[in-house]
Amino acid sequence: MGIVKDGELVWSKGYGKLDLAKADPVTPNSIFFIASMSKAFTACAVGLLVDDGKLGWNDPVVKHLPWFSTPDPYVTEHMMVKDLLCHRSGWITFDGDLLWYGTELDQREILERHAHEPFTHAFRDEFGYSNLMFIAAAQLIEAVSGKTWDSFVTERILQPLGMTRTTVETADLVRFTDVALPHVRKGQDPAAPQKSMPYQSLQGADGACGINSCVTDLAKWDAMWANEGKVGDKAFLSEATYTTLTSSHLPMGGRRDGAALGWFLEENNGHTVITHSGGMPGFILNHAVVPDQDLAVIALGNGETYSVFAITNKIMDLYLGDGTADPVSDMLPRLAKRAEREAKRRADRLTARVPKTKHSLPLANYVGTFTDKIYGSATITEVNGALQLTFQPAKDLLTGTLGHWHYDTFQWQHADPFLEPGYITFTFDADHKVTGFKVDLHSPDFHFYKLDFRKAK
């Protein structure tokens, strides 16, 4: 936790452990993977290029990335630079994220495959949180600056702000001690013990995530935003660019007033708050900046807990409200109801299982190569009398045995320590030959239900 006021980190403290298997404590210098809090770095990088005169917010993306495409030629032609950064492209929330999760695909291939994913919303009309468009922004930064996203962010943001414990590559973390590991429960099972897991590289998602940082470094970053784009009396961003980045570009409902560029806008006791959270396996994180109070609150968590939001809201109330808010009491009933819903969903799956059924064909008949037209290929092999399914783009993470569940549905025990087991149901033609399979894997983050693997002929 950290509180930044008037440009200074006025309070910070660490709680818990870096690694559940060791005694080392979390400190304000502990490095966390900050996930989607990285998006503001990407938006800032684009803003710096605008200030350099190398592009404009209203430039068509194809002006700088001629290969950029969408399923709609009109949207492809009219997608502007700022459209990439405010979740109004037309895709629904998290569309395409399986293309970067644990895969070996490079960013251009991710975007070219995603270009065939149909839109759900009208262009610029509805909110759909898009990691893929921030990946496109990373490619834009590289095309315009001649530097990779990694290099540009390091040279133009991290180094000038003195963020010496912040990296853009998980591989760089070997140089550091005091690194917080992600803590997960196997398969999202609330009864499973929480364990620490290694970092994932996720290089394909640079731009959408990718930053590793700590409270002491993020205090410098947030102080710049709280000071309206200045470091002390010196401009880091032009006034026009800061205003563009922190203005609403898409109205939103609920607690958020709008989507800015790499940020969200909220109102708190009459004050405008710019904020963004982050979440990846084993991490939930949050920070909020109140420019008219020169205030920021940072909360980094390496566990599957929403406490970071309650803590942020409590501190904000102590500064902006009357100090009587009790966000923990507000949150606990909602979490209890969520746990109840999840327990029912799991129980319903078990209840629906039909015992004493058999798969309709010998195991060898399910073996083959299958292709989803957007995601790519998957293979099913028979190993020691059991089927094994591998998603080829993510073979280290999304591979594992298929155990018979009922009829022609198999339970997939993949290698990912975070995601729940999946359920693979085969489809057949009129001659009862396998034609493909569908995936039922419950996840609020990844659209397994959209996958439609067809068997190669």
NUZA-678350 format. One line per 8 residues: number of its first residue (from 1); their letters; for each residue x, y, z of C-alpha. Coordinates in steps of 0.001 Angstrom, whole numbers, plus 524288, in hexadecimal, padded with zeros to 5 digits. Layout:
! residues N
NUM = a = X:Y:Z; ...
//
This chain:
! residues 457
1 = mgivkdge = 80000:80000:80000; 80420:80DEE:7FD84; 7FE6C:81B99:7FED5; 803E8:826AE:7F694; 800DE:834AF:7FA96; 80652:84134:7F4CD; 81063:839B8:7ECF2; 815AA:83185:7F828
9 = lvwskgyg = 8138D:82391:7FCB7; 80E95:82748:80A32; 80B31:8199B:80EEA; 80DF3:80BD3:80A4C; 80DEC:7FE47:81019; 80EB3:7F020:80BCA; 8064D:7E4F7:81098; 8074C:7D652:80E86
17 = kldlakad = 8118F:7CE3D:8079D; 818F4:7CEE7:7FAE4; 818C1:7C00C:7F9C9; 80FB7:7B7AB:801FA; 81A74:7AD75:8035D; 823C7:7B744:809A4; 8239C:7C13F:81491; 827F6:7CD23:80CAF
25 = pvtpnsif = 81E11:7D82B:80EB8; 81808:7E165:804DE; 81DC6:7EF26:8059D; 81B14:7FC03:7FE87; 8266F:7F860:7F595; 820AA:7EB18:7F216; 81EEA:7E9AF:7E372; 8118D:7E53D:7DE99
33 = fiasmska = 80CB3:7E246:7D0F6; 80336:7EDA9:7CF95; 7FB69:7E7D9:7C446; 7F1BF:7F185:7BE4B; 7F6DC:7FCE0:7C63F; 800E7:7FC74:7BB33; 7F6DE:80206:7B1AD; 7F914:80FDD:7B676
41 = ftacavgl = 80789:80E52:7B316; 803CF:80AC1:7A52D; 7FA64:8163A:7A41A; 804D2:81F41:7A9BE; 80EAF:81A27:79FCC; 80544:81D70:794CB; 8034F:82AD3:79B04; 811EE:82D33:79B08
49 = lvddgklg = 81244:82A16:78C75; 80735:833CF:78A74; 80F33:83DF1:791CD; 81AC5:83A5F:78921; 8125F:83D99:77D4D; 813B9:82FDE:777DD; 8053C:82C93:777D1; 7F7FB:83243:77B13
57 = wndpvvkh = 7ED0E:82D11:7839D; 7E3D6:82D5D:777F3; 7ED2C:826E4:76E6E; 7E7A7:81A87:7683B; 7EEDA:80EE2:76DD1; 7F141:809C8:76008; 7F921:81609:75D23; 803A5:810A9:7660F
65 = lpwfstpd = 8003C:8021B:765BD; 7FBEF:7FF36:757C5; 7F9E6:7F0D0:75B0E; 7F060:7F3BA:7662F; 7E2F6:7EE07:76389; 7D59C:7EB43:7697D; 7CA02:7E33D:764A4; 7C390:7EFC1:75F9B
73 = pyvtehmm = 7CA78:7F779:754BE; 7C41E:8042C:75961; 7C948:80249:76737; 7D6A5:7FE8F:761FE; 7D745:80B26:75A30; 7D1F5:813EC:764E6; 7D802:80E32:77151; 7DFAB:81982:7772E
81 = vkdllchr = 7EB6E:81903:78020; 7E344:81D1A:78BDD; 7D92B:8128E:788CD; 7E35B:80857:78C54; 7E437:80D5A:79A3E; 7D62A:80EF8:79F06; 7CF35:801F4:79CCB; 7C596:8062A:7924A
89 = sgwitfdg = 7CA1E:7FDEF:786C2; 7BDE2:7F57E:785B5; 7C359:7E8DD:78B62; 7BDCD:7E40A:7983B; 7C5A6:7E3D5:7A4C0; 7D180:7DAC0:7A436; 7CF39:7D6DA:79606; 7DB4E:7D052:7909B
97 = dllwygte = 7E2A6:7CEF7:79D73; 7E50D:7C06F:79B70; 7EDD2:7C45C:7901B; 7F811:7C9E3:79973; 7F5CA:7C1CF:7A5B7; 8014B:7B8A3:7A6D8; 8033D:7B842:79821; 80F44:7B8F9:78FAC
105 = ldqreile = 808B2:7C212:785E9; 80F10:7CF2B:78328; 80723:7DB9C:78410; 804C2:7DD48:77598; 7FFCD:7CF57:77443; 7F6FA:7D142:78025; 7F0FC:7DD57:77A01; 7EFDA:7D76E:76C70
113 = rhahepft = 7E8A5:7CBA0:771D3; 7E000:7D43D:77A52; 7DC6B:7DC52:76E60; 7D318:7D161:76A7C; 7CBA6:7D19E:7776D; 7BE27:7D77F:774A7; 7BA11:7E3F3:77B85; 7AEEA:7E383:78544
121 = hafrdefg = 7AD12:7F20F:7879C; 7AC03:7FD8C:77E80; 7B8D7:804E1:77CB1; 7BAF9:80F43:7874F; 7AD7C:80C6A:78CD4; 7AF58:8030E:79845; 7B9D2:7FF44:7A1F9; 7C18A:7F2D5:79F93
129 = ysnlmfia = 7CE2B:7F1A0:7A73D; 7D879:7EE7D:79D0E; 7E610:7E9BA:7A04D; 7E841:7E745:791D2; 7E720:7F5A7:78E56; 7F1C8:7F8F2:79830; 7FA18:7EE81:791BD; 7F765:7F5C1:784FA
137 = aaqlieav = 7FB9C:80254:78BD0; 80886:7FBC9:78F72; 80A92:7F87B:78122; 8070D:8067E:77D93; 81149:80BAA:7870E; 81B82:802FE:780D0; 817BE:806F6:772F1; 8180A:8157E:775F7
145 = sgktwdsf = 823B8:81630:77F32; 82C48:80BA0:7796D; 82D9C:805E9:7871B; 826AA:7FA64:78D25; 81C4B:7FCFD:79765; 825F5:7F7C6:7A178; 830AD:80133:79D77; 827FF:80D0F:79BAC
153 = vterilqp = 82147:80B92:7A8D6; 82E4D:80946:7AF96; 8355A:814B9:7A938; 82A73:81ECB:7A90D; 822F7:81B93:7B57D; 829DD:812B3:7BF2F; 83773:8189F:7BE84; 83361:82708:7BEB3
161 = lgmtrttv = 82A6B:82488:7CA5D; 8350E:81D1E:7D1AE; 82D2B:81079:7D23C; 83922:8080E:7D49E; 831CD:7FC1A:7D9C6; 8284C:7FBA0:7CE62; 82A20:7F281:7C2CF; 8230A:7EF5A:7B630
169 = etadlvrf = 8274D:7E11D:7B591; 8250C:7D674:7BF8D; 8323B:7D0EE:7BB6D; 83895:7DD21:7C12A; 83393:7D9A7:7CEBD; 83EFB:7D04C:7D0CD; 84732:7DC76:7D376; 83ECD:7E005:7DF2C
177 = tdvalphv = 83BD8:7DB10:7ECB0; 82F2E:7DE9A:7F3BD; 82636:7D9BC:7E8D3; 8182D:7D5EC:7EC0D; 813CF:7C916:7E615; 805AD:7C707:7E1E1; 7FD97:7BEC2:7EB3E; 7F2F3:7B62C:7E566
185 = rkgqdpaa = 7E9D0:7AB1A:7E8EF; 7EA82:79FCE:7DF55; 7DF42:7A06D:7D5BB; 7D901:7ABCF:7DD16; 7D4A3:7A1FC:7E75A; 7D1A0:7A948:7F410; 7D4BA:79CE9:7FBBB; 7E24A:79B96:7F5B0
193 = pqksmpyq = 7EDF3:7A0FF:7FD39; 7F390:7AD9D:7F80D; 800F0:7ABB7:7F1D1; 80B0B:7B471:7EB8F; 80D64:7B2A4:7DD03; 817D2:7B7A3:7D3A7; 815AB:7C3A0:7CB32; 810BB:7C1F6:7BD4D
201 = slqgadga = 817D2:7C9CE:7B2E4; 80BBB:7CDA1:7AAE1; 8140C:7D568:7A15A; 80936:7D554:79747; 80117:7DDC7:7A066; 80B04:7E8E7:7A15C; 8037D:7F58B:7A0F1; 7F7C3:7EFB8:7A7DE
209 = cginscvt = 8000B:7EB23:7B350; 80E7A:7E881:7B508; 81322:7F1EC:7BF85; 818FC:7ECDA:7CC3C; 81A12:7F730:7D6D5; 81941:7FA5B:7E548; 812AB:8046C:7EE07; 81ED0:80CF6:7EF21
217 = dlakwdam = 8201C:80DDF:7E056; 81191:80F24:7DD84; 81154:81A74:7E71A; 819FF:821F2:7DD95; 81130:81E48:7D230; 804A2:821E8:7D93E; 80A8F:82E80:7DE5F; 80C59:832F5:7D04C
225 = wanegkvg = 7FDFB:83056:7CD60; 7F97B:836B5:7DA09; 8019A:84295:7D626; 7FA5F:84352:7C922; 8055E:83E77:7C09A; 81092:8455E:7C75E; 81C3E:840BB:7CF3B; 81E43:84BB7:7D8D9
233 = dkaflsea = 81D0C:857E1:7D088; 82196:8514B:7C3F5; 817FB:84C0D:7B9EA; 818F9:83D80:7B763; 80D08:83DEC:7AE85; 8079D:849E1:7A7AD; 7FB6F:84FA2:7ADC3; 7F399:84C12:7A19A
241 = tyttltss = 7F839:83DF5:7A1C2; 7F5C5:83C5E:7B058; 7E803:841A0:7AE6D; 7E57A:83867:7A308; 7EA79:82CAF:7AA9A; 7E23E:82F8E:7B6AD; 7D58E:833BF:7B016; 7C9FA:82AD4:7AD9C
249 = hlpmggrr = 7C96E:8251C:79FEB; 7BE52:81BA1:7A27E; 7B37C:81D83:7AC9B; 7B163:811EA:7B58F; 7A725:80D75:7BF2E; 7A8BA:808C1:7CD29; 7B34B:80E0A:7D603; 7BB94:812B7:7CAA3
257 = dgaalgwf = 7B884:81F64:7C3B8; 7C04A:81C88:7B78C; 7CBCC:81655:7B0CB; 7D770:81F4B:7AF12; 7E3BA:81B0E:7A7B9; 7EA07:81037:7AFA3; 7E234:814AC:7BB7B; 7D452:814CC:7C0A1
265 = leennght = 7CD7B:82081:7C6A5; 7C5B1:8203A:7D330; 7BF99:82A71:7DC02; 7C244:82A20:7EA9B; 7BC43:83460:7F38A; 7BC91:83E84:7E8BF; 7CA6B:83B58:7E450; 7CE6E:83560:7D75B
273 = vithsggm = 7D659:828ED:7D92E; 7DE79:8228F:7CE87; 7E053:81446:7D181; 7E3A3:806E9:7CC2E; 7E468:7F96D:7D212; 7EB72:7ED49:7CD92; 7E969:7DECA:7CE6F; 7F0BB:7D2CA:7C9E0
281 = pgfilnha = 7F250:7C540:7CFB7; 7F6A0:7C797:7DDAF; 7F5F2:7D66A:7DD43; 7EB37:7E060:7DFB2; 7EFCD:7EE7E:7E05B; 7EA50:7FC32:7E06B; 7EE04:80A77:7E0BF; 7E69F:8173A:7E08E
289 = vvpdqdla = 7EB1D:8253F:7DE4E; 7E404:831B7:7E25C; 7EA99:83CEA:7DB0F; 7E36D:84832:7E1B1; 7E815:8430F:7EEDB; 7F5A8:83EF0:7EA1D; 7F27D:831AA:7EFF1; 7F474:8238A:7EBC8
297 = vialgnge = 7F1ED:8166A:7F229; 7F8F5:809F9:7EDEF; 7F511:7FC23:7F1DF; 7FC56:7F05E:7EC61; 7F7E4:7E293:7EFAB; 7FE2F:7D588:7EC6C; 7F256:7CD3C:7EF87; 7E4AE:7CB1B:7EA7E
305 = tysvfait = 7DEB9:7D56C:7F35A; 7D688:7E17E:7F0CF; 7DB62:7E7DB:7FD4E; 7E380:7F155:7F538; 7D6EA:7F831:7F11B; 7D17C:7F90A:7FEDE; 7DE6F:7FE70:803D7; 7DF40:8087E:7F8DA
313 = nkimdlyl = 7D150:80CEF:7FB45; 7D378:80E19:809ED; 7DF7C:81697:8085B; 7D89C:81EE5:7FE2B; 7CD6D:8210E:807AC; 7D6E4:8252D:8125A; 7DC09:82FC9:80957; 7D011:83380:80161
321 = gdgtadpv = 7C461:82F85:809B0; 7C0E4:82FA1:8180F; 7C8DE:8238C:81B67; 7BD13:81B48:81F1C; 7BC55:812C9:812EC; 7BDC6:8043E:81581; 7C0B1:7FE1E:80840; 7C46E:7F11A:80E64
329 = sdmlprla = 7B6D8:7EF8A:81430; 7B10E:7F377:80718; 7B972:7E9C0:7FFB6; 7B83D:7DDB1:80850; 7A9D8:7DAD3:8056E; 7AC5D:7DC03:7F6D7; 7B7D8:7D2BB:7F7C8; 7AFB1:7C930:7FFBF
337 = kraereak = 7A518:7C941:7F54D; 7AF58:7C754:7EAD6; 7B50B:7BBBE:7F22A; 7A753:7B620:7F375; 7A4E6:7B77A:7E4D5; 7B1E6:7B12F:7E1AA; 7AF76:7A5DA:7EAFD; 7A22A:7A38E:7E4AB
345 = rradrlta = 7A818:7A3E5:7D715; 7B22C:799A3:7DADA; 7A7F2:7913A:7E196; 79ED1:79214:7D5ED; 7A9A9:78CF3:7CD2D; 7AB57:78106:7D5CD; 79CAF:77EE7:7D6BD; 79B5D:77F47:7C7F7
353 = rvpktkhs = 7A59E:774B9:7C600; 79F69:7681F:7C150; 7A605:75C5C:7C7B5; 7A992:74F7F:7C15F; 7A9E3:754C0:7B37F; 7B49B:751F0:7A994; 7BA80:75967:79E61; 7B496:754C5:791B6
361 = lplanyvg = 7C125:751E5:78A36; 7CE63:74BCA:78D0A; 7D801:7560B:791FB; 7DFEE:75542:78571; 7D459:75AE1:77DF9; 7D538:767B8:78573; 7E382:769C4:78201; 7E719:77414:777F0
369 = tftdkiyg = 7EA12:78234:774D3; 7DF28:78C10:776B5; 7DEC1:79A53:772B5; 7D75E:7A63B:77759; 7D756:7B034:76C54; 7DBD7:7BB40:7754A; 7E380:7B4DE:78052; 7EAD9:7AAA7:7787D
377 = satitevn = 7ED2F:79C38:77A63; 7EB9A:79254:7853D; 7EFE6:78442:7854E; 7EA4C:77866:78C1E; 7F362:76CEB:78DF9; 7F271:76020:79538; 7FCF6:75E75:79F88; 7FDA7:75251:7A817
385 = galqltfq = 7EF6F:74F17:7A5D7; 7EA47:75CD6:7A85A; 7E70E:76850:79F97; 7EF11:774AF:7A09C; 7EAD0:781E7:79B4E; 7F48A:78C97:797E2; 7F19B:79A50:7931C; 7FD48:79BF0:78A21
393 = pakdlltg = 7FF19:7AAAB:78BC9; 7FF9D:7A8C4:79AA6; 80514:79B0F:79BAA; 80C22:79D1E:7A8AF; 8002E:7A271:7AFA4; 7F43D:79CE2:7A8D3; 7F770:78E84:7A7C6; 7F2CB:78312:7AFD7
401 = tlghwhyd = 7EB6D:77654:7B09B; 7DD44:77419:7ACFE; 7D63F:76BC5:7B6E7; 7C8F3:7664D:7B356; 7BDF8:76E59:7B98A; 7B1AF:768E5:7B33B; 7AD42:76515:7A58B; 7B675:76BFF:79C13
409 = tfqwqhad = 7BAA6:77687:7A5A2; 7C80F:775E0:7AC00; 7CDAA:77DB9:7B741; 7DA22:784D4:7B367; 7E476:7859F:7BE16; 7ED5F:78F90:7B7A3; 7FA42:79448:7BD46; 7F5E4:7A22E:7C08C
417 = pflepgyi = 7F600:7A38D:7CF69; 7EC2A:7AEAD:7CEE9; 7E0FB:7AADD:7C5EE; 7D687:7A102:7C962; 7D645:793CA:7C288; 7CF8A:7941C:7B54E; 7C53A:78B63:7AF49; 7C719:786DB:7A146
425 = tftfdadh = 7BB22:7822D:799CD; 7BD06:77BBC:78C9C; 7B449:77D83:780BE; 7B17E:7738C:7762A; 7AC8D:77269:7684B; 7A165:769AE:763C3; 7AAB2:75E25:762F8; 7AEC0:76087:7710C
433 = kvtgfkvd = 7BC67:764C3:76D84; 7C298:76F4F:77616; 7C181:77CA4:76F84; 7C618:78575:77A69; 7C479:789A4:78878; 7BFEC:794EB:790EC; 7C5FD:799B3:79D96; 7BE71:79CB4:7A9F9
441 = lhspdfhf = 7C818:7A2FC:7B360; 7C253:7ACB9:7BCD1; 7CA4D:7B937:7BCE3; 7C63A:7C776:7BDFC; 7D2DC:7CB36:7B702; 7D42D:7C22E:7AB4D; 7CA07:7BEAB:7A10A; 7CBAE:7B008:79FE5
449 = ykldfrka = 7BD6C:7AF0D:79C06; 7C057:7B5C6:78F18; 7C9F6:7AB59:78AD6; 7C4F5:7A1F7:7807D; 7CF4F:797F9:77D2E; 7CCEA:7907D:7708A; 7D433:78413:76D28; 7DDA8:784CF:761DE
457 = k = 7D98B:77C6E:7564F
//
